[in-house]
Amino acid sequence: MTRRLRVDATDIARIAVFAAIVAVLGLPGGFTVFGAVPITAQTLGVMLAGAILGPWRGAISMLVFLALVAVGLPLLSGGRGGIGVFAGPSAGYLIGWVVGAFVIGAIVHARGRITWTRTITGVLVGGIVTIYAFGIPVQALVTRLPLAETALQSTVFLPGDLVKAAIAVAITMTLARAYPRAFRSLDRRRSTTAAPAAQPSQAAQPAQTSDGSRVR
């Protein structure tokens, strides 16, 4: 059966919190490389959203964040905001945040238990590879540079992203040990897949002898 996404008031609050975390991580600003995409700490928030909230809620938190940016709130690094940012060199990376959060959550939460291997894999694949896969082609298109040259320039992001990935993994695993209830999607999965409690069997019917009398 298809598992339906259930979002309650607590989920809404958590989604809002992670959207706010991404916004706060943009307050220190960033620095721009080759006059195109700024390097910021906000990707760390994307990684944490996917790893902790799971695929759908993590992606929704990024959609909420980008919706606030689109309506003009200056939540991106350097106080950027407005619909125009989605036509700039960083537009692909912003879209990659949504898909990346989903990929991270899908890998980290794959089997209902948080492990080092899946967390590291999820953060690297979703938080770096997926975001680059969306960001680099759009950046090349907007800046009108060859794709190979843009990809080469983007390697300057890699050391910082690896540091952010390491921090995200450490926070996720620490939280998984110290406060596993933070991963609500896993709790719900366990509750829905756990074997139901044994139901009391119907009262044993008294046996009946050949002459029709009942025995107990």
Rosetta blueprint (number, residue, H / E / L):
1 M L
2 T L
3 R L
4 R L
5 L L
6 R L
7 V L
8 D L
9 A H
10 T H
11 D H
12 I H
13 A H
14 R H
15 I H
16 A H
17 V H
18 F H
19 A H
20 A H
21 I H
22 V H
23 A H
24 V H
25 L H
26 G L
27 L L
28 P L
29 G L
30 G L
31 F E
32 T E
33 V L
34 F L
35 G L
36 A L
37 V L
38 P E
39 I E
40 T L
41 A L
42 Q H
43 T H
44 L H
45 G H
46 V H
47 M H
48 L H
49 A H
50 G H
51 A H
52 I H
53 L H
54 G L
55 P H
56 W H
57 R H
58 G H
59 A H
60 I H
61 S H
62 M H
63 L H
64 V H
65 F H
66 L H
67 A H
68 L H
69 V H
70 A H
71 V L
72 G L
73 L L
74 P L
75 L L
76 L E
77 S H
78 G H
79 G H
80 R E
81 G L
82 G L
83 I H
84 G H
85 V H
86 F H
87 A H
88 G L
89 P L
90 S L
91 A H
92 G H
93 Y H
94 L H
95 I H
96 G H
97 W H
98 V H
99 V H
100 G H
101 A H
102 F H
103 V H
104 I H
105 G H
106 A H
107 I H
108 V H
109 H L
110 A L
111 R L
112 G L
113 R L
114 I L
115 T L
116 W H
117 T H
118 R H
119 T H
120 I H
121 T H
122 G H
123 V H
124 L H
125 V H
126 G H
127 G H
128 I H
129 V H
130 T H
131 I H
132 Y H
133 A H
134 F H
135 G H
136 I H
137 P H
138 V H
139 Q H
140 A H
141 L H
142 V H
143 T H
144 R L
145 L L
146 P L
147 L H
148 A H
149 E H
150 T H
151 A H
152 L H
153 Q H
154 S H
155 T H
156 V H
157 F H
158 L H
159 P H
160 G H
161 D H
162 L H
163 V H
164 K H
165 A H
166 A H
167 I H
168 A H
169 V H
170 A H
171 I H
172 T H
173 M H
174 T H
175 L H
176 A H
177 R H
178 A H
179 Y L
180 P H
181 R H
182 A H
183 F L
184 R H
185 S H
186 L H
187 D H
188 R H
189 R H
190 R H
191 S H
192 T H
193 T H
194 A L
195 A L
196 P L
197 A L
198 A L
199 Q L
200 P L
201 S L
202 Q L
203 A L
204 A L
205 Q L
206 P L
207 A E
208 Q E
209 T L
210 S L
211 D L
212 G L
213 S L
214 R E
215 V E
216 R L
